Amino acid sequence: MANSLTATSGIKARDKIGYAMGDVASCLVFGLTQSLLNKYYTDVLEVSVLSVMIMTIIARIWDAINDPIWGRLIDGAKPRSDGRYRRWIKIFAVPVALATVLMFADVRGLGQGGKLAFIYVTYILFGMLYTCINIPYGSLAQVITSSDKERSSLSVFRSIGSTFGAMPAMVLASICYVKLADGTSQMDYRKVFIGVVVISVLSVLAYLLCYAWTKERVESKPDPKQKGQTAKVIKTLLKSRPFMAVSVASMLFLAAQMFGQGYNTYLFDHYFHKTGLTMLPTVFQYLPVAVIMFFATRLGNKFGRREVCSYGILLAAVFYIALFVLALFGITNVWLYLAACLASGVGTAFIFLLIWVMAADAIDYNRVTFGLNDEATSYAFYSFMRKLGQTVATILINVPLLRIGYEGSKLRTEGLTSEKLQSMYNSSVMIPAVLFLLVFLILRFAYPLSKKAVEELQEKKAEILK
């Protein structure tokens, strides 16, 4: 058993850093959609929040068709000299960056119908190209190493990469404002566009480093093209309890993350009146990662990844519930809010660092239990579920805004009542709390891969590798 695993393992620091650079690149551009895009649409282009919600729903309907098709194409592609998955990273690095810049093109001169058509087309185009690079990147961990412990390490490095990748967009979301004569702030298009171009160029460089510094060690043969194979694979995935549980948990966790990053641009502008601090809630949630990343893998191996992730996210939910309870007594403060974000970050750090290896465990389960070797199609489905999380976040951002009658820049002159402001604050703390509680319940009671189950799974996988 040791020999079969050793032959397909032995990763080095270069592999880990290279793999992390892939998520640095992805989160550089994806972070822009999390932190800036919603507010850019509503405040700069003055598109209604309802139109933004409809756009994301249409995009996900298309993704339900596009993502599995691309996954099947990847599964059926023959390996080349530069591997089976790595080459797609090099091919699509520049197109993804160009699509990102295109989403922020200045179309304010168009009529309402023209603006809507433009943002719908460019947003869907970005999603398609992002899928083309994200699915092979997600599948790459399966062929870099077959070792469970090494893949756990790759998951941690990927999460670290996503942290660094998300930072530039959060910084841009804090500095892209100009002060108006009445003392309020307004998003400055010039600052936004320059920042988007710089971040997109950096994403290309990071993707190319990922391509150059990683190596595919595990042999991965193309899956024979069979009629109806895509439907067969998806049907199997839907039957897989571990895979569906981790997919839904990942979707809800990402929704909570994206909700916070997107909604805070409104909360810190209108409730706290501190746009310069917009990035701090997310930064404070990521700070514990800098410490926990050194022992997350060891704790996950010792106590079980399911166990540390589920109870960690339960802790995060408790802090957000505490903020809501304090608000009932009239206690709200920007520094108290940031302190709760920091404390909740301790709990979310574990799932943030280990969710990818949990997904890999579920894919191993499918291979051992169902004989399913379609890694790219599996990651396409998993990627689609995470995109659903993006849609959930967009809806959860915009529904509270619809309730208070948010109309972008018009709100600055017409103002908000104290009741509407408090409603805005309550949404900012209760929505993450509910999402985190749902993730806890799914991981603790629906996801079956406990520490013991994972150990048994790895033994079975080693037998297959022989």
C-alpha positions as CSV (number, residue, x, y, z in Angstrom):
1,M,0.0,0.0,0.0
2,A,2.8,2.4,0.9
3,N,4.5,1.8,-2.5
4,S,1.4,2.5,-4.5
5,L,0.9,5.8,-2.7
6,T,4.6,6.8,-2.8
7,A,4.8,6.4,-6.5
8,T,2.2,9.1,-7.0
9,S,3.2,11.5,-4.2
10,G,6.3,13.4,-3.0
11,I,5.2,17.0,-3.7
12,K,7.6,19.8,-2.9
13,A,7.2,23.4,-1.7
14,R,7.3,24.5,-5.3
15,D,4.1,22.4,-6.0
16,K,2.3,23.8,-3.0
17,I,3.2,27.4,-3.9
18,G,2.4,26.8,-7.5
19,Y,-1.0,25.3,-6.7
20,A,-1.7,28.2,-4.3
21,M,-0.9,30.7,-7.1
22,G,-3.9,29.2,-9.1
23,D,-6.3,30.4,-6.4
24,V,-4.4,33.7,-6.0
25,A,-5.2,34.3,-9.7
26,S,-8.8,33.1,-9.5
27,C,-9.6,35.1,-6.4
28,L,-8.0,38.2,-7.8
29,V,-10.7,38.4,-10.5
30,F,-13.5,36.6,-8.6
31,G,-12.9,38.9,-5.6
32,L,-13.9,41.8,-7.8
33,T,-17.3,40.2,-8.4
34,Q,-17.6,39.6,-4.6
35,S,-16.5,43.0,-3.3
36,L,-17.3,45.5,-6.1
37,L,-19.5,44.4,-8.9
38,N,-22.9,44.6,-7.2
39,K,-22.3,48.2,-5.9
40,Y,-20.7,49.2,-9.2
41,Y,-23.9,48.1,-11.0
42,T,-26.3,49.9,-8.6
43,D,-24.3,53.0,-7.9
44,V,-22.2,53.8,-11.0
45,L,-24.3,52.2,-13.8
46,E,-27.5,52.9,-11.8
47,V,-29.0,49.5,-12.6
48,S,-31.8,48.4,-10.3
49,V,-31.1,45.8,-7.7
50,L,-33.9,43.6,-9.1
51,S,-32.2,43.6,-12.5
52,V,-28.9,42.4,-10.9
53,M,-30.7,39.6,-9.1
54,I,-32.4,38.5,-12.3
55,M,-29.1,38.6,-14.1
56,T,-27.4,36.2,-11.7
57,I,-30.3,33.8,-11.9
58,I,-30.1,33.7,-15.7
59,A,-26.4,33.2,-15.5
60,R,-26.8,30.2,-13.2
61,I,-29.4,28.6,-15.5
62,W,-26.9,28.8,-18.3
63,D,-24.1,27.4,-16.0
64,A,-26.3,24.4,-15.3
65,I,-25.9,23.6,-19.0
66,N,-22.4,24.9,-19.6
67,D,-20.4,23.6,-16.6
68,P,-21.2,19.9,-17.1
69,I,-20.5,20.1,-20.8
70,W,-17.1,21.6,-20.1
71,G,-16.4,19.1,-17.4
72,R,-17.1,16.2,-19.9
73,L,-14.9,17.8,-22.5
74,I,-12.0,17.9,-19.9
75,D,-12.6,14.3,-18.8
76,G,-12.5,13.2,-22.5
77,A,-9.4,15.2,-23.5
78,K,-6.2,13.3,-24.0
79,P,-3.2,14.2,-21.8
80,R,-0.4,16.2,-23.6
81,S,3.2,16.8,-22.7
82,D,2.2,19.5,-20.2
83,G,-0.4,17.3,-18.6
84,R,-4.1,16.8,-18.7
85,Y,-5.3,19.8,-16.7
86,R,-2.4,22.3,-16.4
87,R,-2.5,23.3,-20.1
88,W,-6.0,24.8,-19.8
89,I,-4.7,27.2,-17.1
90,K,-2.3,28.6,-19.6
91,I,-4.8,28.8,-22.5
92,F,-7.5,30.7,-20.6
93,A,-5.5,33.0,-18.3
94,V,-5.6,36.0,-20.7
95,P,-9.3,35.5,-21.8
96,V,-10.5,35.5,-18.2
97,A,-8.6,38.7,-17.4
98,L,-10.0,40.4,-20.5
99,A,-13.5,39.3,-19.6
100,T,-13.0,40.8,-16.1
101,V,-12.0,44.2,-17.4
102,L,-14.9,44.1,-19.9
103,M,-17.5,43.8,-17.0
104,F,-16.3,47.1,-15.7
105,A,-16.3,49.0,-19.1
106,D,-17.8,52.4,-19.0
107,V,-21.3,52.1,-20.5
108,R,-23.0,54.9,-18.6
109,G,-23.8,56.6,-21.9
110,L,-26.1,53.8,-23.0
111,G,-29.8,53.7,-22.3
112,Q,-31.2,51.5,-19.6
113,G,-31.9,48.7,-22.0
114,G,-28.4,48.9,-23.5
115,K,-26.7,48.8,-20.1
116,L,-28.7,45.8,-19.1
117,A,-27.9,44.0,-22.3
118,F,-24.2,44.8,-21.8
119,I,-23.9,43.7,-18.2
120,Y,-25.9,40.5,-18.8
121,V,-23.7,39.4,-21.7
122,T,-20.4,40.3,-20.1
123,Y,-21.3,38.7,-16.7
124,I,-22.3,35.5,-18.4
125,L,-19.2,35.5,-20.6
126,F,-17.0,36.0,-17.5
127,G,-18.7,33.0,-15.8
128,M,-18.2,30.8,-18.9
129,L,-14.5,31.6,-19.2
130,Y,-13.9,31.3,-15.4
131,T,-15.4,27.8,-15.6
132,C,-13.0,26.9,-18.4
133,I,-10.1,27.6,-16.1
134,N,-11.6,26.8,-12.7
135,I,-12.7,23.2,-13.5
136,P,-9.2,22.0,-14.6
137,Y,-7.6,23.9,-11.8
138,G,-9.9,22.2,-9.3
139,S,-9.2,18.8,-10.8
140,L,-5.4,19.4,-10.7
141,A,-5.1,18.5,-7.0
142,Q,-6.2,14.9,-7.8
143,V,-3.3,14.4,-10.2
144,I,-0.6,16.4,-8.3
145,T,-0.6,13.7,-5.6
146,S,-2.6,10.7,-4.4
147,S,-1.5,11.1,-0.8
148,D,-4.4,12.2,1.5
149,K,-2.0,14.1,3.8
150,E,-0.4,15.9,0.9
151,R,-3.7,16.8,-0.6
152,S,-4.7,18.2,2.8
153,S,-1.6,20.4,2.6
154,L,-2.6,21.5,-0.9
155,S,-6.0,22.5,0.4
156,V,-4.4,24.7,3.0
157,F,-2.1,26.3,0.5
158,R,-5.0,26.9,-1.9
159,S,-7.0,28.6,0.9
160,I,-4.0,30.7,1.7
161,G,-3.7,31.6,-2.0
162,S,-7.4,32.6,-2.0
163,T,-6.8,34.9,1.0
164,F,-4.0,36.8,-0.8
165,G,-6.0,36.8,-4.0
166,A,-9.1,38.4,-2.4
167,M,-7.1,41.2,-0.7
168,P,-6.6,43.6,-3.7
169,A,-10.3,43.7,-4.5
170,M,-11.1,44.5,-0.9
171,V,-8.5,47.3,-0.8
172,L,-9.9,48.7,-4.0
173,A,-13.4,48.5,-2.5
174,S,-12.2,50.7,0.4
175,I,-10.3,53.4,-1.7
176,C,-12.4,53.8,-4.8
177,Y,-14.5,56.6,-3.3
178,V,-14.4,60.4,-3.6
179,K,-15.9,62.8,-1.0
180,L,-18.8,64.9,-2.2
181,A,-19.6,68.5,-1.1
182,D,-22.3,67.3,1.3
183,G,-19.8,65.1,3.2
184,T,-21.0,61.8,1.7
185,S,-18.9,59.5,-0.5
186,Q,-19.4,58.3,-4.0
187,M,-17.8,55.5,-6.0
188,D,-15.2,56.9,-8.5
189,Y,-15.3,55.1,-11.9
190,R,-11.7,56.1,-12.8
191,K,-10.3,54.5,-9.6
192,V,-12.4,51.4,-10.1
193,F,-11.4,50.8,-13.7
194,I,-7.6,51.4,-13.1
195,G,-7.8,49.0,-10.1
196,V,-9.6,46.4,-12.1
197,V,-7.0,46.5,-15.0
198,V,-4.1,46.2,-12.5
199,I,-5.7,43.3,-10.7
200,S,-6.6,41.5,-13.9
201,V,-2.9,41.7,-15.1
202,L,-1.7,40.3,-11.8
203,S,-4.2,37.4,-12.2
204,V,-2.5,36.4,-15.6
205,L,0.9,36.4,-14.0
206,A,-0.3,34.2,-11.1
207,Y,-2.0,31.7,-13.4
208,L,1.2,31.4,-15.4
209,L,3.2,30.7,-12.2
210,C,0.6,28.0,-11.3
211,Y,1.2,26.4,-14.7
212,A,5.0,26.6,-14.4
213,W,5.4,25.4,-10.8
214,T,3.0,22.4,-10.6
215,K,3.5,18.8,-11.9
216,E,0.9,16.1,-12.6
217,R,2.2,12.9,-11.0
218,V,-0.9,10.7,-11.0
219,E,-1.8,9.0,-14.2
220,S,-5.2,10.1,-15.4
221,K,-6.6,8.5,-18.5
222,P,-9.3,10.2,-20.5
223,D,-12.8,8.9,-19.9
224,P,-14.3,7.2,-23.0
225,K,-16.9,9.3,-24.7
226,Q,-20.2,7.5,-24.3
227,K,-23.7,8.7,-25.1
228,G,-25.5,9.9,-22.0
229,Q,-22.4,9.7,-19.9
230,T,-22.8,13.3,-18.5
231,A,-26.3,12.5,-17.3
232,K,-25.1,9.2,-15.8
233,V,-22.2,10.9,-13.9
234,I,-24.5,13.6,-12.5
235,K,-27.1,11.0,-11.5
236,T,-24.3,9.2,-9.6
237,L,-23.1,12.5,-7.9
238,L,-26.7,13.2,-6.8
239,K,-26.8,9.8,-5.1
240,S,-23.5,10.4,-3.3
241,R,-24.3,11.6,0.2
242,P,-20.7,12.9,1.0
243,F,-20.4,14.7,-2.3
244,M,-23.8,16.4,-2.1
245,A,-23.3,17.3,1.6
246,V,-19.9,19.0,1.0
247,S,-21.2,20.7,-2.2
248,V,-24.2,22.2,-0.4
249,A,-22.1,23.2,2.6
250,S,-19.5,24.8,0.4
251,M,-22.2,26.6,-1.5
252,L,-23.7,28.1,1.7
253,F,-20.3,28.9,3.2
254,L,-19.3,30.8,0.0
255,A,-22.7,32.6,0.0
256,A,-22.0,33.8,3.5
257,Q,-18.5,35.0,2.5
258,M,-19.7,36.8,-0.6
259,F,-22.7,38.3,1.2
260,G,-20.4,39.8,3.8
261,Q,-18.0,41.2,1.2
262,G,-20.7,42.6,-1.0
263,Y,-23.2,43.8,1.7
264,N,-20.5,45.6,3.7
265,T,-19.9,48.1,0.9
266,Y,-23.5,49.3,1.6
267,L,-23.3,48.9,5.4
268,F,-20.1,50.8,5.9
269,D,-21.3,53.5,3.5
270,H,-24.8,54.2,4.8
271,Y,-24.9,52.8,8.4
272,F,-21.4,53.3,9.8
273,H,-20.5,56.1,7.3
274,K,-16.9,54.8,7.2
275,T,-16.2,53.7,3.6
276,G,-12.5,53.7,4.3
277,L,-13.0,50.7,6.7
278,T,-15.0,48.6,4.2
279,M,-12.3,46.1,3.8
280,L,-11.7,45.5,7.5
281,P,-14.5,43.0,8.2
282,T,-13.2,40.6,5.6
283,V,-9.6,41.2,6.6
284,F,-10.4,40.6,10.2
285,Q,-12.1,37.3,9.3
286,Y,-9.1,36.2,7.3
287,L,-6.5,37.2,10.0
288,P,-7.0,34.0,12.1
289,V,-6.2,32.0,9.0
290,A,-2.6,33.3,9.3
291,V,-2.3,31.5,12.6
292,I,-4.6,28.5,12.2
293,M,-3.1,27.5,8.8
294,F,0.0,26.2,10.6
295,F,-2.0,23.5,12.5
296,A,-5.3,23.1,10.6
297,T,-4.0,20.0,8.7
298,R,-2.7,18.4,11.9
299,L,-6.0,19.1,13.8
300,G,-8.0,17.8,10.9
301,N,-6.0,14.6,10.7
302,K,-6.1,14.1,14.5
303,F,-9.8,14.9,15.3
304,G,-11.3,14.6,11.8
305,R,-11.9,17.3,9.2
306,R,-15.6,17.1,9.5
307,E,-15.4,17.6,13.3
308,V,-13.2,20.6,13.4
309,C,-14.9,22.4,10.5
310,S,-18.5,21.8,11.8
311,Y,-17.8,23.0,15.4
312,G,-15.7,25.9,14.1
313,I,-18.5,27.3,12.0
314,L,-20.9,26.8,14.8
315,L,-18.7,29.1,16.9
316,A,-18.8,31.7,14.1
317,A,-22.6,31.6,14.1
318,V,-22.7,32.3,17.8
319,F,-20.7,35.5,17.5
320,Y,-23.1,36.9,14.8
321,I,-26.1,35.9,16.9
322,A,-24.5,37.8,19.8
323,L,-24.3,41.0,17.6
324,F,-28.0,40.7,16.8
325,V,-28.9,40.3,20.5
326,L,-26.9,43.3,21.4
327,A,-28.6,45.3,18.7
328,L,-31.9,44.6,20.3
329,F,-30.7,46.6,23.3
330,G,-29.4,49.4,21.1
331,I,-25.8,48.4,21.3
332,T,-24.2,48.7,17.9
333,N,-20.7,50.0,17.1
334,V,-18.3,49.7,14.2
335,W,-15.5,48.4,16.4
336,L,-17.8,45.9,18.1
337,Y,-18.8,44.7,14.7
338,L,-15.2,44.3,13.6
339,A,-14.3,42.5,16.8
340,A,-17.1,40.0,16.2
341,C,-15.8,39.5,12.6
342,L,-12.4,38.7,14.0
343,A,-13.7,36.3,16.5
344,S,-15.9,34.5,14.0
345,G,-12.9,34.2,11.7
346,V,-11.4,31.8,14.2
347,G,-14.3,29.5,13.7
348,T,-14.5,29.8,9.9
349,A,-10.8,29.4,9.4
350,F,-11.0,25.6,9.6
351,I,-13.6,25.1,6.9
352,F,-11.9,27.8,4.8
353,L,-8.7,25.9,4.9
354,L,-10.0,22.4,4.7
355,I,-13.1,22.5,2.5
356,W,-11.2,21.6,-0.7
357,V,-9.7,18.4,0.8
358,M,-13.2,17.5,2.1
359,A,-14.4,17.8,-1.5
360,A,-11.4,15.6,-2.6
361,D,-12.4,13.0,0.0
362,A,-15.9,13.0,-1.4
363,I,-14.6,12.5,-4.9
364,D,-12.4,9.6,-3.6
365,Y,-15.6,8.1,-2.1
366,N,-17.3,8.3,-5.4
367,R,-14.3,6.5,-7.1
368,V,-14.2,3.8,-4.4
369,T,-17.9,3.3,-4.0
370,F,-19.3,3.9,-7.5
371,G,-16.2,3.5,-9.7
372,L,-16.5,7.1,-10.8
373,N,-13.3,8.4,-12.4
374,D,-14.7,11.6,-13.9
375,E,-12.9,14.1,-11.8
376,A,-13.4,17.1,-14.1
377,T,-17.1,16.5,-14.3
378,S,-17.3,16.1,-10.6
379,Y,-15.5,19.4,-10.1
380,A,-17.7,21.0,-12.7
381,F,-20.7,20.0,-10.6
382,Y,-19.0,21.2,-7.4
383,S,-18.0,24.4,-9.2
384,F,-21.6,24.9,-10.3
385,M,-22.8,24.5,-6.7
386,R,-20.3,27.2,-5.6
387,K,-21.6,29.4,-8.3
388,L,-25.1,28.9,-6.9
389,G,-23.6,30.2,-3.6
390,Q,-22.7,33.4,-5.6
391,T,-26.3,33.6,-6.7
392,V,-27.6,33.1,-3.2
393,A,-25.3,35.8,-1.9
394,T,-26.5,38.2,-4.6
395,I,-30.1,37.6,-3.7
396,L,-29.4,38.0,0.0
397,I,-27.6,41.2,-0.7
398,N,-30.3,42.7,-2.8
399,V,-33.5,41.6,-1.1
400,P,-32.7,43.7,2.1
401,L,-31.9,46.6,-0.3
402,L,-35.2,46.2,-2.0
403,R,-37.0,46.2,1.3
404,I,-35.6,49.6,2.2
405,G,-36.1,51.0,-1.3
406,Y,-32.5,51.3,-2.2
407,E,-32.0,53.3,-5.5
408,G,-28.2,53.8,-5.6
409,S,-27.0,57.4,-5.6
410,K,-30.6,58.8,-5.2
411,L,-30.5,57.5,-1.6
412,R,-27.8,60.1,-0.7
413,T,-30.3,63.0,-1.1
414,E,-33.5,61.2,-0.1
415,G,-31.9,59.6,3.0
416,L,-32.8,56.6,5.1
417,T,-35.0,56.4,8.2
418,S,-33.5,55.0,11.4
419,E,-35.8,52.0,11.1
420,K,-34.4,51.2,7.6
421,L,-30.9,51.7,8.8
422,Q,-31.4,49.3,11.6
423,S,-33.0,46.8,9.2
424,M,-29.8,47.1,7.1
425,Y,-27.7,46.3,10.2
426,N,-29.8,43.4,11.3
427,S,-29.6,41.8,7.9
428,S,-25.8,42.1,8.0
429,V,-25.5,39.9,11.1
430,M,-28.5,37.5,10.9
431,I,-28.0,36.3,7.4
432,P,-24.4,35.1,8.0
433,A,-25.6,33.5,11.3
434,V,-28.3,31.5,9.6
435,L,-26.0,30.4,6.8
436,F,-23.3,29.3,9.2
437,L,-25.9,27.3,11.3
438,L,-27.1,25.5,8.2
439,V,-23.5,24.6,7.3
440,F,-22.9,23.2,10.8
441,L,-26.0,21.0,10.5
442,I,-25.0,19.7,7.1
443,L,-21.5,18.9,8.1
444,R,-22.3,17.4,11.4
445,F,-25.4,15.3,10.5
446,A,-25.4,14.9,6.7
447,Y,-21.7,14.6,5.7
448,P,-20.7,11.0,6.7
449,L,-16.9,11.1,6.2
450,S,-15.8,11.2,9.8
451,K,-12.1,10.7,10.7
452,K,-12.5,6.9,10.8
453,A,-14.4,6.8,7.6
454,V,-11.7,8.8,5.8
455,E,-9.0,6.5,7.0
456,E,-10.9,3.4,5.7
457,L,-11.5,5.2,2.5
458,Q,-7.8,5.9,1.9
459,E,-7.0,2.2,2.5
460,K,-9.5,1.2,-0.2
461,K,-8.2,3.9,-2.6
462,A,-4.6,2.6,-2.1
463,E,-5.8,-0.9,-3.1
464,I,-7.3,0.6,-6.3
465,L,-4.0,2.4,-7.0
466,K,-2.1,-1.0,-6.9
